[in-house]
C-alpha cells in the first residue's frame, strides 16, 4: 500500500490510500475501516472525515457505501472483476483538524494503514507532506509498526521531493499497522 498525507496550513489533512489487493477467488469488493478517534498523551481527539471517495486504477469512482459503526467510519466499495487478480483501489478523504496543536509545536499523528487487516501487507509506504511554511530542520520523524499499541520500529524514512517517505521493513503481519508521528 502507498499512503499520501498532505497537511495544510489550516491543520487539515488530505489523505490518499492506494491499496493493491490480491483477490483469490471471487470477491465483490473491498472494505476499509478508519477510526474517528485516537488517543494521544492521555487525551482523546475526534477526527472529522469528509469527501470520502473510492476509485479504481483508471480514477473512475467505484460504487461505495459509507457507514459510521461505533467510533469509526466503514467504507465498502464494489470492485468489478475482482476474481483471481490484483487490483489497486484508491481511498481518498479530507480530515478536518488532523494536526494537533500543542503549546510549543504542532504534530501529525496518523495510523496510515489501520490494524484491522486479516492478511499480510507486503509493503507499506507512507508519504507525508508538512505545510510549506515548515522548514525541513523543524521536522522530526518517528513511526511505529506492529499490532495496536505496539511501538515497533521496523521502518526506514527518507526525503523524496516535498515528502517524508516512511517504508515498513519488512512487511506487516495480519492485525499489524504503521503509525506516523511527525512533529514540527
Residue pairs with C-beta under 8 A, 6 or more apart in sequence:
1 17
1 18
1 19
1 20
1 113
1 121
1 123
1 124
1 125
2 17
2 18
2 124
2 125
2 126
2 127
3 15
3 16
3 17
3 18
3 112
3 113
3 124
3 125
3 126
3 127
4 15
4 16
4 18
4 126
4 127
4 129
4 163
5 13
5 14
5 15
5 108
5 110
5 112
5 126
5 127
5 128
5 129
5 180
6 13
6 14
6 15
6 129
7 13
7 98
7 99
7 108
7 128
7 129
7 130
7 131
8 14
8 131
9 131
9 132
9 133
11 97
11 98
11 99
11 101
11 106
12 94
12 95
12 96
12 97
12 98
12 99
13 94
13 95
13 98
13 99
13 108
13 110
14 92
14 94
14 95
15 91
15 92
15 93
15 94
15 95
15 110
16 90
16 91
16 92
17 32
17 90
17 91
17 92
17 112
18 88
18 89
18 90
19 30
19 32
19 88
19 89
19 90
19 91
20 86
20 87
20 88
21 30
21 79
21 82
21 86
21 87
21 88
21 89
22 85
22 86
23 79
23 82
23 83
23 84
23 85
23 86
23 87
24 84
25 83
25 84
26 82
26 83
26 84
27 79
27 82
27 83
28 78
28 79
28 82
29 62
29 76
29 77
29 78
29 79
29 82
30 54
30 76
30 77
30 79
30 82
30 89
31 74
31 75
31 76
31 77
32 74
32 75
32 77
32 91
32 114
33 72
33 73
33 74
33 75
33 114
33 116
34 47
34 49
34 72
34 73
34 75
34 93
34 114
35 47
35 71
35 72
35 111
35 114
36 46
36 47
36 48
36 49
36 68
36 71
36 72
36 73
37 44
37 45
37 46
37 47
37 71
38 44
38 45
38 47
38 109
38 111
39 45
40 100
40 107
40 109
45 100
47 95
47 97
47 98
48 95
48 96
48 97
49 73
49 93
49 94
49 95
49 96
50 93
50 94
50 96
51 92
51 93
51 94
52 64
52 66
52 73
52 75
52 91
52 92
52 93
53 61
53 64
53 91
53 92
53 93
54 61
54 62
54 64
54 75
54 77
54 89
54 90
54 91
54 92
55 61
55 62
55 89
55 90
55 92
56 62
56 79
56 80
56 87
56 88
56 89
56 90
57 87
57 88
59 90
62 77
62 78
62 79
62 89
63 77
63 78
64 75
64 76
64 77
64 78
65 75
65 76
65 77
66 73
66 74
66 75
66 76
67 73
67 74
67 76
68 74
75 91
77 89
77 91
79 87
79 89
81 87
98 108
98 110
99 106
99 107
99 108
100 106
100 107
100 108
100 109
105 183
105 184
106 183
106 184
107 181
107 182
107 183
107 184
108 128
108 130
108 180
108 181
108 182
108 183
109 179
109 180
109 181
109 182
110 179
110 180
111 177
111 178
111 179
112 124
112 126
112 166
112 177
112 178
112 179
112 180
113 121
113 124
113 126
113 172
113 177
113 178
114 177
115 147
115 148
115 175
115 176
115 177
116 175
117 172
117 174
117 175
117 177
118 174
118 175
119 174
120 171
120 172
120 173
120 174
121 168
121 171
121 172
121 176
122 171
123 167
123 168
123 171
124 166
124 167
124 168
124 171
124 172
124 178
125 165
125 166
125 167
125 168
126 143
126 165
126 166
126 167
126 178
126 180
127 160
127 163
127 164
127 165
127 166
128 141
128 163
128 164
128 165
128 166
128 180
128 182
129 162
129 163
129 164
130 139
130 164
130 182
130 184
132 162
134 184
136 159
138 184
139 164
139 182
139 183
139 184
140 182
140 183
140 184
141 157
141 164
141 166
141 180
141 181
141 182
142 180
142 181
142 182
143 153
143 155
143 157
143 166
143 178
143 179
143 180
143 181
144 150
144 151
144 152
144 153
144 178
144 179
144 181
145 152
145 153
145 154
145 155
145 168
145 172
145 176
145 177
145 178
145 179
146 152
146 154
146 176
146 177
147 175
147 176
147 177
148 175
148 177
150 176
154 168
154 169
154 170
155 166
155 167
155 168
155 169
155 178
156 166
156 167
156 169
157 164
157 165
157 166
157 167
158 164
158 165
159 165
164 182
166 178
166 180
168 178
172 178
